[in-house]
Amino acid sequence: MTEPVILIVEDEQKLSRVLQLELEYENYQTEIADNGKDALRLMEEKNWDLVLLDIMLPELSGLEVLRRVRRNDEDTPIILLTARDQVYDKVSGLDQGANDYITKPFQIEELLARIRVHLRKKPAASTVQTDKLVVGDLSVDINSRDVIREGIDIELTPREFDLLVYLLKNKNIVLTREQLIEQVWGFDYFGETNVVDVYIRYLRQKIDNGFTQPYIQTVRGVGYTIKDVDG
């Protein structure tokens, strides 16, 4: 049986190293991220059995990492590491999908007990159903991030993939540029709204160009939608 793999997201070097040593002593595999951006990238690129996520992180806060991850991943257990006075952050974290929190300073035995509880709750891989989004001959596997049309594998960047997933999850609904920016780029994005048009063009080049049926439709003056071929 493979040892569970745990991501430690903590910018205090001494604490992250202690956590790593204690977890590896308990036969867990570990990896460390010391800022929010690296944590988000690792959580999007790899499958983790559990994540320990500090709230106060450089570059991207732990709560923002949590919010973005939970768009596409509702199952990975995430335990927040919080300071004693962060009551609002604890409540906000639980509301946004954290499974648990533990307040610093904490006893390692308590953390290990909580980890064991959440690993027991996690569904076995063999029982997890593949999360697929389908329209016509286009299918997207959210877990493996495979995008296939007419049997052809289509390679998308992470942002293109997130945009396509959000469009497919909201099939037959016209989404404004503002909605797409908030859900795909995040509420803290301060760039131009035409970034949506640019990425829609990239997506069309990959999933529509060269195929008989184009799926991405422009609703002039409003935004974009993907319509079900039967809808």
VOMAR-457393 format. One record per residue (C-alpha): residue number from 0; z negated, x negated, y. Coordinates in steps of 0.02 Angstrom, whole numbers. Each point is the difference from the previous one (the first is absolute). Layout:
// residues N
[atom NUM [Z X Y]]
...
// end
This chain:
// residues 231
[atom 0 [0 0 0]]
[atom 1 [49 -70 170]]
[atom 2 [-139 -34 124]]
[atom 3 [-1 116 152]]
[atom 4 [81 -74 155]]
[atom 5 [-97 19 163]]
[atom 6 [59 -36 177]]
[atom 7 [-136 -64 117]]
[atom 8 [42 34 183]]
[atom 9 [-130 -91 104]]
[atom 10 [19 -119 149]]
[atom 11 [-172 -82 -20]]
[atom 12 [47 -150 -107]]
[atom 13 [-173 -30 -74]]
[atom 14 [-20 182 -52]]
[atom 15 [175 15 -74]]
[atom 16 [-28 -160 -101]]
[atom 17 [-168 62 -66]]
[atom 18 [78 166 -48]]
[atom 19 [143 -89 -87]]
[atom 20 [-118 -112 -101]]
[atom 21 [-113 145 -50]]
[atom 22 [147 112 -51]]
[atom 23 [86 -138 -98]]
[atom 24 [-165 -36 -88]]
[atom 25 [6 184 -55]]
[atom 26 [177 -31 -69]]
[atom 27 [95 87 140]]
[atom 28 [159 -78 69]]
[atom 29 [-2 -13 189]]
[atom 30 [104 -39 152]]
[atom 31 [-58 -16 181]]
[atom 32 [78 60 163]]
[atom 33 [-86 -47 164]]
[atom 34 [93 115 120]]
[atom 35 [66 177 4]]
[atom 36 [185 -41 1]]
[atom 37 [-9 -110 -154]]
[atom 38 [-108 132 -86]]
[atom 39 [127 138 35]]
[atom 40 [143 -109 -63]]
[atom 41 [-92 -43 -162]]
[atom 42 [-51 181 -29]]
[atom 43 [181 56 20]]
[atom 44 [73 -138 -108]]
[atom 45 [-121 -3 -147]]
[atom 46 [-101 120 -107]]
[atom 47 [-189 -21 13]]
[atom 48 [-135 73 -109]]
[atom 49 [-118 4 149]]
[atom 50 [-7 -59 181]]
[atom 51 [-152 -58 99]]
[atom 52 [49 31 181]]
[atom 53 [-98 -60 151]]
[atom 54 [14 116 150]]
[atom 55 [-7 -134 136]]
[atom 56 [156 -106 -27]]
[atom 57 [114 -102 113]]
[atom 58 [181 55 32]]
[atom 59 [-21 173 -78]]
[atom 60 [-164 93 -25]]
[atom 61 [-59 48 -173]]
[atom 62 [10 185 45]]
[atom 63 [182 -19 54]]
[atom 64 [40 -94 -161]]
[atom 65 [-83 142 -97]]
[atom 66 [96 134 96]]
[atom 67 [168 -82 -32]]
[atom 68 [-33 -37 -183]]
[atom 69 [-54 179 -36]]
[atom 70 [171 67 54]]
[atom 71 [74 -57 -165]]
[atom 72 [-149 -48 -108]]
[atom 73 [-136 128 -30]]
[atom 74 [-68 -76 -160]]
[atom 75 [-55 -181 27]]
[atom 76 [-190 -2 22]]
[atom 77 [-46 -71 171]]
[atom 78 [-179 -47 45]]
[atom 79 [-32 -32 185]]
[atom 80 [-113 -144 54]]
[atom 81 [-88 57 160]]
[atom 82 [-129 -61 123]]
[atom 83 [-164 96 10]]
[atom 84 [40 85 167]]
[atom 85 [177 58 -42]]
[atom 86 [-46 181 -41]]
[atom 87 [156 74 80]]
[atom 88 [111 -124 -93]]
[atom 89 [-81 44 -166]]
[atom 90 [33 186 25]]
[atom 91 [176 -33 64]]
[atom 92 [36 -114 -147]]
[atom 93 [-55 131 -127]]
[atom 94 [101 133 90]]
[atom 95 [155 -112 -9]]
[atom 96 [-15 -29 -187]]
[atom 97 [-126 -138 -34]]
[atom 98 [-90 27 -165]]
[atom 99 [-165 -78 53]]
[atom 100 [-83 -118 122]]
[atom 101 [-138 -130 -8]]
[atom 102 [-97 -62 150]]
[atom 103 [-21 -185 40]]
[atom 104 [-108 -90 -46]]
[atom 105 [3 64 -177]]
[atom 106 [-63 -55 -170]]
[atom 107 [141 -62 -112]]
[atom 108 [-74 100 -146]]
[atom 109 [24 163 97]]
[atom 110 [180 -44 44]]
[atom 111 [38 -45 -181]]
[atom 112 [-73 166 -58]]
[atom 113 [109 97 123]]
[atom 114 [153 -97 -54]]
[atom 115 [-34 44 -182]]
[atom 116 [-19 184 44]]
[atom 117 [166 8 92]]
[atom 118 [94 -100 -132]]
[atom 119 [-61 125 -131]]
[atom 120 [64 144 106]]
[atom 121 [172 -77 24]]
[atom 122 [130 81 -116]]
[atom 123 [68 -112 -137]]
[atom 124 [175 -61 37]]
[atom 125 [70 87 -153]]
[atom 126 [-58 171 62]]
[atom 127 [64 -17 179]]
[atom 128 [158 98 28]]
[atom 129 [142 -87 87]]
[atom 130 [9 59 179]]
[atom 131 [185 30 31]]
[atom 132 [90 80 145]]
[atom 133 [173 67 -39]]
[atom 134 [142 78 97]]
[atom 135 [166 22 -91]]
[atom 136 [47 -165 -80]]
[atom 137 [-123 -100 106]]
[atom 138 [-170 -41 -74]]
[atom 139 [-145 -99 73]]
[atom 140 [-146 -61 -105]]
[atom 141 [-148 -21 116]]
[atom 142 [-100 -106 -123]]
[atom 143 [135 -127 -46]]
[atom 144 [92 21 168]]
[atom 145 [165 17 -95]]
[atom 146 [139 92 93]]
[atom 147 [148 55 -107]]
[atom 148 [156 99 41]]
[atom 149 [134 39 -130]]
[atom 150 [-82 -131 -111]]
[atom 151 [15 -134 134]]
[atom 152 [-157 -94 54]]
[atom 153 [-17 0 189]]
[atom 154 [-105 -134 84]]
[atom 155 [-99 56 152]]
[atom 156 [-117 -91 116]]
[atom 157 [-181 64 0]]
[atom 158 [28 94 164]]
[atom 159 [164 78 -61]]
[atom 160 [-90 52 -159]]
[atom 161 [-144 81 95]]
[atom 162 [122 93 112]]
[atom 163 [99 65 -148]]
[atom 164 [-158 54 -91]]
[atom 165 [-63 97 151]]
[atom 166 [168 87 21]]
[atom 167 [3 46 -185]]
[atom 168 [-180 62 1]]
[atom 169 [52 117 141]]
[atom 170 [167 58 -69]]
[atom 171 [84 140 97]]
[atom 172 [-116 -29 150]]
[atom 173 [73 -70 161]]
[atom 174 [-109 -146 54]]
[atom 175 [-3 -61 180]]
[atom 176 [9 -184 44]]
[atom 177 [-180 10 61]]
[atom 178 [-59 70 -168]]
[atom 179 [93 -137 -94]]
[atom 180 [-72 -137 111]]
[atom 181 [-178 64 -21]]
[atom 182 [12 19 -189]]
[atom 183 [107 -152 -43]]
[atom 184 [-39 -126 137]]
[atom 185 [-176 59 43]]
[atom 186 [-78 82 152]]
[atom 187 [-31 -171 81]]
[atom 188 [187 -41 7]]
[atom 189 [53 -26 182]]
[atom 190 [183 -46 -20]]
[atom 191 [155 102 40]]
[atom 192 [31 164 -91]]
[atom 193 [178 -57 -36]]
[atom 194 [-73 -109 -139]]
[atom 195 [12 160 -105]]
[atom 196 [186 15 34]]
[atom 197 [24 -183 -47]]
[atom 198 [-90 21 -166]]
[atom 199 [87 165 -38]]
[atom 200 [164 -95 21]]
[atom 201 [-61 -136 -120]]
[atom 202 [-50 133 -127]]
[atom 203 [166 91 13]]
[atom 204 [94 -162 -31]]
[atom 205 [-97 -22 -162]]
[atom 206 [-24 174 -74]]
[atom 207 [143 103 76]]
[atom 208 [148 -114 37]]
[atom 209 [121 -8 -145]]
[atom 210 [-67 159 -81]]
[atom 211 [79 173 6]]
[atom 212 [-154 97 57]]
[atom 213 [-93 -67 154]]
[atom 214 [-184 50 -5]]
[atom 215 [-70 -53 169]]
[atom 216 [48 128 132]]
[atom 217 [-17 -11 189]]
[atom 218 [-58 156 92]]
[atom 219 [63 -33 175]]
[atom 220 [-135 -3 131]]
[atom 221 [-140 15 -129]]
[atom 222 [-2 -134 -135]]
[atom 223 [43 -27 -182]]
[atom 224 [-16 85 -168]]
[atom 225 [48 -17 -182]]
[atom 226 [54 167 -72]]
[atom 227 [-12 43 -182]]
[atom 228 [173 18 -74]]
[atom 229 [-53 169 -68]]
[atom 230 [-89 51 160]]
// end
